[in-house]
Amino acid sequence: MSATGVAEKAESTHLKVCPHTFAYIVYMSKIIVSRCFVLIFTALPKTTLTVKPNPAFTGETVTLMCSVTYASRWNYQWYKDRNYNVVSQSVRHTITGNTLTISRAAESDQGLYWCEGNRVSRPTSSQPGDPVTLTVEGQLLCVFVIKMDTIYIIFIRETVTMRCDIQGGGDSNWNYIWYNNSQLFIPFNTKPEYRISPVYRSNSGSYTCEGVKGNKFSKTSDAVQLTVSDQPQPVLSISPQWLNPGDSVTLSCEVDKTSIAWRFSWYRTVPYRAGLPSLSDKSYSLQPLSDNVTSEDSYTQIPAGPTPTGGYVCRAGRGDPVYDTLYSEPQFLWSGVSLTVNPNTTQHFTSKSLSLICELKGNSTGWRLKRHTETAWRSECPSTWRSITESTCTITSLTTWYSGVFWCESGSGENSNAVNITVNGMSIVQHSLIFHKYGDVILESPVHPVTEGDSVTLTCTFRHQGTNPKLNTDFYKDGTLIKNETTGEMTIPTVSKSDEGFYKCKSGEGESPESWVTVRGEKTFMITS
């Protein structure tokens, strides 16, 4: 093609040809051939922006990379949200080559980003690429869970499983970091659960966890306080403790009030028998009651046949494998057969004498006096009773060692009521700067339950009563002052169930121990023709 032809072609595409022989013309990307050479012209290059990760979480590191698809050296300018809002270097924003790095991303960093390239050797800028929206979300919440029906009061030698859940973060590719009292103790565990078996008191503490995925960190979980306590011993109560014919009996077993998910086992004490669970000193075995294990903390027994008097014990267990508490202290169910005490009071001074008498009914034989203390079971006077008419045991000089629960037991396992005897010895105890004297005062209270509607008198007695027979005396019920008497005596004229509780007295001579006063239902009378 001649030059004239080329020029004509250019003109036909609206290209402007220079009049000079060796000139050239460019319009968009069209090629104009001069008589000597060919030139190719293109549009300005366009940038490409990549953002990783996107979306990002607060605290993460975000990398923005700007690239120009044209082989040359470029400098880069970064913009956010508006044309005049240039992103510059700062503590958290670093520009290196074609990369903008945002450290510890915050929600204020989210927005519209784009970049522009400038050639180093020529004053030419690229076209801005398509903007990219960076989203910065709040950190994933790490939730700490102790798996035992949300029980945080754990007992020694139980098993505890802790779990760290990442809310909204999926279940895969996370590692888990565990802290106890803010100290790292398990770094980068690949499993969300951590199990301690058995657990000890040293494992108590404030636990938190975090999730880690690459350079992504979750928020630290809220702290969970794990308390490891000693093996618990439940407390058994029996209502009523004095049984009338036809009465039903309810046993209640209470473990630590802050713990849950227990199942309860119920037992009756029987003479020691191999093959049955036994108390630690093997003085008695424990015979399971029917329907022995319940999820409720109470057990109602409706007697059939002979009155089921005697001792009862409970125990609780939970978890898989089952973790058992200690056995409760025995509690006793008593019938109308009674043990009487002379003098007829539950509290006694040391060096005084005490007689215990089994008042038996029917043709029961082989009765003996039994005693239970906090540390052991003991038999008292078992060989001195020649017949039921001579069933008296006399202690000529009491010591505090004789304090305990006494009752009568037949060879066939029948039991009388129990009497809790307290022998008060002399002692002086200092509280703060005040010295308190104990042992010179006792409270005379009924040995047997008081019937509703009856009158009862409580008397504060002093070891040296002759020197000052009547002193100004305070009377307490369940630790609360209820009355002051100048006679040393307090009378409840009409007893009700609300009067049941622990009583003690206090005067200038000292303070008595507490005694439990039991109140049972009103007497009923049957009139027959």
C-alpha positions in Angstrom: 0.0 0.0 0.0 1.3 3.5 -0.9 1.7 6.2 1.6 -1.2 8.0 -0.1 -3.3 4.8 0.4 -2.4 4.7 4.1 -3.3 8.3 4.5 -6.5 7.8 2.7 -7.3 4.8 5.0 -6.5 6.9 8.1 -8.7 9.6 6.9 -11.5 7.2 6.3 -11.3 6.2 10.1 -11.2 9.8 11.2 -7.4 9.7 11.8 -5.5 12.9 11.3 -2.3 12.5 9.3 0.6 14.9 9.7 1.7 16.7 6.5 5.3 15.8 7.1 6.7 12.8 5.3 7.8 10.9 8.3 5.1 11.9 10.7 2.7 9.5 12.4 -0.8 9.8 13.8 -2.5 7.9 16.6 -6.2 7.7 17.4 -7.2 5.2 20.2 -5.4 1.9 19.3 -5.3 2.4 15.5 -2.0 1.8 13.8 -0.7 4.3 11.3 2.2 3.2 9.1 4.6 5.9 8.0 7.1 5.5 5.2 9.8 4.4 7.7 8.4 2.7 10.8 5.3 1.3 12.7 4.2 2.5 16.2 1.6 0.7 18.5 -0.2 2.8 21.1 -2.5 1.4 23.9 -4.8 2.8 26.6 -3.4 3.5 30.1 -3.0 0.3 32.1 -5.5 -0.5 34.9 -4.7 -1.6 38.4 -5.9 -4.8 40.1 -6.5 -4.8 43.9 -6.7 -7.9 46.0 -7.6 -7.9 49.8 -6.9 -10.8 52.2 -8.6 -11.8 54.3 -12.0 -10.2 53.5 -14.1 -10.1 55.5 -11.6 -9.6 58.3 -12.1 -9.7 62.1 -11.0 -7.1 64.5 -7.4 -7.6 65.6 -6.4 -9.5 62.4 -3.8 -8.4 59.9 -5.2 -7.4 56.5 -3.0 -7.3 53.3 -4.0 -5.2 50.3 -2.0 -5.8 47.1 -2.0 -3.5 44.0 -0.7 -4.8 40.7 -0.4 -3.3 37.2 -0.3 -5.7 34.2 2.5 -3.8 32.5 6.2 -4.5 32.9 7.7 -1.4 34.4 8.6 0.1 37.7 5.6 1.7 39.6 4.9 3.6 42.7 1.5 3.2 44.3 -1.0 5.6 45.8 -3.8 4.3 48.1 -7.3 5.8 48.5 -10.2 5.0 50.9 -13.8 6.1 50.4 -13.1 9.4 48.7 -10.7 10.6 45.9 -8.9 13.0 48.1 -8.6 10.6 51.1 -5.1 9.2 50.6 -4.1 6.4 52.9 -0.7 7.2 54.4 1.8 5.4 56.6 0.9 5.2 60.3 1.4 2.9 63.3 -1.0 0.3 62.0 -0.8 1.1 58.2 2.4 0.2 56.4 3.1 0.7 52.7 5.8 -1.5 51.2 6.1 -1.6 47.4 2.7 -2.6 46.0 1.4 -3.7 49.4 -0.6 -1.9 52.1 -0.7 -3.8 55.4 -3.2 -3.0 58.1 -2.2 -4.3 61.5 -4.7 -5.0 64.2 -7.6 -4.2 62.0 -10.4 -2.2 63.6 -14.0 -1.6 62.4 -12.9 2.0 61.4 -10.7 0.4 58.7 -13.6 -1.0 56.8 -14.7 0.8 53.7 -14.0 1.2 49.9 -10.3 0.9 48.8 -8.7 1.5 45.5 -5.1 2.1 44.2 -3.3 3.9 41.5 0.1 3.3 39.9 2.7 5.9 38.9 5.6 5.0 36.6 8.9 5.8 38.1 10.6 6.8 34.9 7.8 8.8 33.3 5.0 11.0 34.7 2.3 8.6 33.7 -0.4 7.2 36.0 -2.4 4.1 35.6 -6.1 4.0 35.5 -7.6 3.3 38.9 -8.8 -0.3 39.2 -12.2 -1.4 40.5 -12.7 -0.4 44.1 -12.9 -3.2 46.7 -14.9 -3.0 49.9 -13.1 -4.2 53.0 -15.4 -5.5 55.7 -14.1 -5.7 59.3 -16.3 -7.6 61.7 -16.2 -8.0 65.4 -14.1 -11.0 66.6 -15.7 -14.3 66.9 -16.8 -15.0 70.4 -15.2 -17.9 72.1 -17.6 -19.6 74.6 -16.2 -21.6 77.4 -18.3 -24.5 78.6 -17.8 -27.0 81.5 -19.5 -30.2 80.5 -21.3 -31.5 83.5 -24.8 -30.1 83.2 -23.2 -26.6 83.8 -21.9 -27.7 87.2 -19.0 -25.5 88.2 -18.7 -26.8 91.8 -16.7 -30.0 91.3 -15.6 -32.4 94.0 -12.2 -34.0 94.4 -11.6 -37.0 92.1 -14.6 -36.2 89.8 -14.1 -35.9 86.1 -14.6 -32.5 84.4 -14.6 -31.8 80.7 -14.1 -28.2 79.5 -15.2 -27.2 75.9 -14.3 -24.1 73.9 -17.0 -23.2 71.3 -16.4 -20.7 68.5 -19.6 -18.9 67.8 -20.1 -18.5 64.0 -16.6 -19.7 63.2 -17.4 -23.2 62.1 -15.8 -26.3 63.7 -12.8 -27.0 61.4 -9.2 -25.9 61.3 -9.3 -24.1 64.7 -6.7 -24.5 67.4 -7.5 -23.8 71.0 -5.5 -22.1 73.7 -6.4 -22.6 77.4 -5.6 -20.4 80.3 -5.9 -20.9 84.1 -5.8 -17.8 86.2 -4.6 -15.9 83.1 -1.6 -18.2 82.7 -1.2 -20.3 79.5 -1.3 -24.0 80.3 -2.4 -25.6 77.0 -1.1 -24.0 73.8 -2.7 -24.9 70.4 -4.8 -27.9 71.3 -6.4 -29.1 68.1 -9.5 -30.4 70.0 -12.1 -28.1 71.4 -12.4 -30.2 74.6 -10.0 -30.6 77.5 -10.7 -33.3 80.1 -9.3 -33.5 83.6 -9.8 -36.9 85.3 -9.5 -37.1 88.3 -9.7 -33.5 89.4 -8.0 -32.2 92.5 -8.1 -29.0 94.5 -5.0 -27.7 92.7 -7.1 -27.6 89.5 -9.4 -24.9 91.0 -9.1 -21.6 89.2 -10.5 -19.1 86.7 -10.5 -20.7 83.2 -10.6 -19.0 79.8 -10.0 -20.1 76.2 -9.3 -18.6 72.8 -9.6 -19.9 69.2 -6.8 -19.6 66.7 -7.0 -20.2 62.9 -3.9 -19.1 61.0 -3.4 -15.5 62.0 -7.0 -15.2 63.1 -7.8 -15.0 66.8 -11.2 -15.1 68.5 -12.0 -13.0 71.5 -11.1 -14.6 74.8 -14.0 -16.3 76.4 -15.6 -15.1 79.6 -14.0 -16.6 82.6 -15.5 -19.6 84.3 -14.6 -20.2 88.0 -14.0 -23.8 88.7 -14.0 -24.7 92.4 -12.9 -28.2 93.5 -14.2 -29.1 96.9 -13.6 -32.1 99.2 -15.7 -35.2 98.8 -19.1 -34.2 100.1 -21.1 -35.9 102.9 -24.8 -35.6 102.5 -27.1 -34.8 105.5 -30.0 -37.2 106.1 -33.1 -36.1 107.9 -36.2 -38.2 108.9 -39.7 -36.9 109.4 -41.3 -37.8 111.6 -38.5 -39.3 113.8 -41.0 -40.5 116.3 -43.3 -43.0 114.6 -46.9 -43.7 115.5 -48.7 -46.8 114.0 -49.8 -46.1 110.4 -47.5 -43.1 109.9 -45.5 -42.8 106.7 -41.9 -41.8 107.0 -40.0 -39.4 104.6 -36.2 -39.5 104.4 -34.5 -36.4 102.9 -30.9 -36.4 101.7 -29.2 -33.1 101.1 -25.8 -32.6 99.4 -24.0 -29.2 98.9 -26.8 -26.8 98.0 -24.7 -25.3 95.1 -24.3 -28.7 93.3 -26.8 -30.5 91.1 -27.6 -33.6 89.0 -27.4 -36.1 91.9 -29.1 -39.5 92.2 -29.7 -40.8 95.7 -29.3 -44.2 97.4 -31.1 -45.2 100.6 -30.1 -47.7 103.2 -31.1 -49.1 106.6 -28.5 -50.0 109.1 -28.3 -53.8 110.1 -25.8 -55.8 112.2 -22.5 -56.3 110.3 -22.9 -58.7 107.4 -20.2 -59.7 104.9 -21.2 -58.8 101.3 -23.2 -55.7 102.2 -21.8 -52.2 102.1 -20.7 -51.2 105.6 -19.7 -48.2 107.7 -16.0 -47.5 107.8 -15.5 -49.3 111.2 -17.7 -52.3 110.1 -19.9 -51.8 113.2 -23.0 -51.9 111.0 -23.8 -52.9 107.4 -26.1 -51.0 105.1 -29.1 -52.9 103.6 -30.5 -51.1 100.5 -34.1 -50.2 100.7 -36.5 -51.2 97.9 -36.3 -48.8 94.9 -32.9 -48.0 96.3 -31.9 -45.3 93.8 -34.0 -42.2 93.1 -33.5 -39.0 91.2 -35.4 -37.1 94.0 -33.7 -36.1 97.2 -36.5 -37.6 99.3 -37.8 -41.1 99.9 -41.1 -41.9 101.4 -41.6 -45.2 103.2 -45.0 -46.5 104.2 -44.4 -49.1 106.9 -46.0 -52.5 106.5 -45.9 -55.0 109.3 -43.5 -54.3 112.2 -42.5 -50.7 112.8 -39.2 -50.1 110.8 -37.4 -48.5 113.7 -33.6 -48.2 113.5 -30.9 -46.3 111.7 -31.0 -45.0 108.1 -28.2 -43.8 105.8 -28.2 -42.1 102.4 -25.5 -41.5 99.7 -25.6 -39.6 96.4 -23.8 -40.1 93.1 -23.6 -38.4 89.7 -21.8 -38.6 86.3 -20.6 -41.4 84.1 -18.7 -43.2 85.6 -20.6 -42.6 88.8 -18.9 -40.4 91.4 -20.2 -41.2 94.9 -20.4 -39.0 98.0 -19.5 -40.3 101.4 -22.3 -42.0 103.4 -24.4 -39.7 105.5 -24.3 -40.0 109.3 -27.0 -42.4 110.4 -30.3 -41.0 111.5 -32.7 -42.9 113.6 -36.4 -43.7 113.5 -38.0 -44.4 116.9 -41.2 -46.1 118.0 -43.1 -45.9 121.3 -40.7 -48.2 123.1 -38.5 -45.7 125.0 -35.2 -45.2 126.7 -35.6 -43.1 129.8 -32.9 -41.0 131.5 -32.5 -40.0 135.1 -32.0 -37.1 135.7 -34.5 -36.5 132.9 -32.6 -34.0 130.8 -30.3 -34.1 127.8 -27.4 -32.1 129.3 -25.4 -33.1 132.3 -22.4 -31.9 134.3 -19.1 -33.9 134.5 -18.6 -35.9 137.8 -22.4 -36.3 138.2 -24.2 -39.7 137.8 -26.6 -40.8 135.1 -28.9 -43.8 134.7 -30.2 -45.0 131.4 -33.2 -47.4 131.5 -34.8 -49.4 128.7 -38.6 -49.5 129.1 -39.6 -52.5 127.1 -43.0 -53.8 125.9 -44.2 -57.2 125.1 -41.9 -60.3 125.3 -38.8 -58.8 123.6 -35.7 -60.2 125.1 -32.0 -59.7 124.7 -32.1 -55.9 124.9 -28.9 -54.0 125.3 -27.9 -50.3 125.5 -26.2 -49.0 122.3 -24.3 -45.8 121.9 -23.1 -43.9 118.8 -20.6 -41.0 118.9 -19.1 -38.9 116.2 -16.2 -41.3 115.7 -17.5 -44.8 116.5 -20.3 -47.1 117.6 -20.0 -48.7 121.1 -22.0 -51.0 123.3 -22.6 -50.0 126.9 -23.5 -52.4 129.8 -24.3 -55.3 127.4 -23.6 -58.1 130.0 -25.0 -56.6 133.2 -28.7 -56.8 132.3 -30.0 -60.0 133.8 -33.6 -59.4 132.8 -35.8 -56.7 131.4 -36.8 -55.6 134.9 -33.2 -54.9 135.6 -32.3 -53.1 132.4 -30.6 -50.1 133.9 -27.1 -48.9 133.2 -25.7 -46.4 135.7 -22.7 -44.2 135.0 -21.5 -43.1 138.4 -19.1 -40.3 137.3 -19.7 -38.7 133.9 -17.0 -37.4 131.7 -17.3 -35.6 128.3 -16.4 -39.0 126.7 -19.9 -40.2 127.5 -21.5 -37.6 125.2 -23.3 -39.3 122.3 -26.6 -40.9 121.1 -28.0 -43.8 123.3 -30.8 -46.2 122.5 -31.9 -49.7 123.3 -31.7 -52.5 120.8 -33.1 -56.0 120.8 -31.5 -59.1 119.5 -34.0 -59.1 116.6 -33.0 -55.6 115.5 -35.9 -53.6 117.1 -34.9 -50.2 118.4 -36.2 -47.8 121.0 -36.1 -44.0 120.7 -32.7 -42.3 120.9 -31.5 -39.8 123.5 -28.7 -37.4 122.7 -26.7 -36.9 125.9 -24.3 -34.0 126.2 -21.8 -33.9 129.1 -20.6 -30.4 129.7 -17.0 -30.1 130.9 -15.2 -27.0 132.1 -13.3 -24.9 129.5 -12.4 -21.3 128.9 -12.3 -20.1 125.3 -11.0 -16.7 124.0 -12.9 -14.9 121.2 -11.1 -11.7 120.2 -10.3 -10.1 123.5 -13.1 -11.6 125.5 -12.9 -14.9 127.5 -15.9 -17.1 127.5 -16.4 -19.7 130.2 -18.1 -23.0 129.3 -19.0 -26.0 131.4 -20.6 -24.3 134.4 -24.0 -24.0 132.7 -26.4 -26.5 131.2 -29.9 -26.2 129.8 -32.4 -28.7 131.2 -34.7 -29.6 128.4 -37.0 -32.6 127.7 -35.4 -35.9 126.7 -38.5 -37.0 124.7 -40.5 -35.1 122.1 -43.0 -32.6 123.4 -46.6 -33.0 122.1 -48.2 -30.0 120.4 -50.5 -28.1 122.8 -48.5 -29.2 125.9 -46.5 -26.8 128.1 -42.7 -27.1 128.4 -40.2 -25.4 130.7 -36.6 -24.9 129.9 -34.3 -24.3 132.9 -30.8 -22.8 133.0 -28.8 -24.7 135.7 -25.4 -23.7 137.1 -22.8 -26.0 138.4 -22.6 -24.0 141.7 -26.3 -23.4 141.9 -26.3 -22.9 145.7 -24.3 -19.7 145.5 -26.7 -17.9 143.3 -29.8 -20.1 142.5 -31.5 -17.6 140.2 -29.6 -15.4 137.7 -30.7 -13.1 135.0 -30.7 -15.4 131.9 -31.0 -15.0 128.2 -32.6 -17.8 126.2 -31.8 -18.4 122.5 -33.6 -20.4 119.8 -31.6 -21.3 116.6 -29.0 -18.7 117.6 -31.5 -15.8 118.1 -32.3 -14.3 121.5 -35.9 -14.9 122.2 -36.4 -14.1 125.9 -34.8 -12.8 129.0 -35.8 -14.2 132.4 -34.8 -13.2 135.9 -35.8 -16.7 137.3 -33.5 -18.8 135.1 -36.5 -20.5 133.6 -38.5 -20.1 130.4 -41.9 -21.6 129.8 -43.7 -22.1 126.6 -47.3 -22.6 127.7 -48.7 -24.1 124.4 -46.1 -25.7 122.3 -46.5 -25.7 118.5 -44.4 -27.1 115.6 -42.8 -23.8 115.1 -41.2 -24.1 118.6 -39.1 -27.0 117.4 -35.4 -26.1 117.2 -32.1 -25.7 119.0 -32.2 -24.0 122.4 -29.4 -22.6 124.7 -29.1 -20.2 127.6 -26.5 -17.7 128.6 -25.9 -15.8 131.9 -23.0 -14.2 133.8 -22.0 -17.8 134.8 -21.4 -18.8 131.2 -23.2 -20.3 128.2 -24.8 -23.8 127.9 -24.5 -26.1 124.9 -27.4 -26.3 122.4 -30.1 -28.9 122.8 -32.7 -29.9 120.2 -36.3 -29.8 121.3 -38.6 -32.0 119.2 -42.3 -31.3 118.8 -44.7 -34.0 117.5 -48.3 -33.9 116.5 -51.3 -33.6 118.8 -52.5 -36.5 120.8 -55.5 -38.4 119.4 -58.0 -40.3 121.4 -60.2 -43.1 120.2 -63.5 -43.6 122.1 -65.0 -47.1 121.9 -68.3 -48.3 123.3 
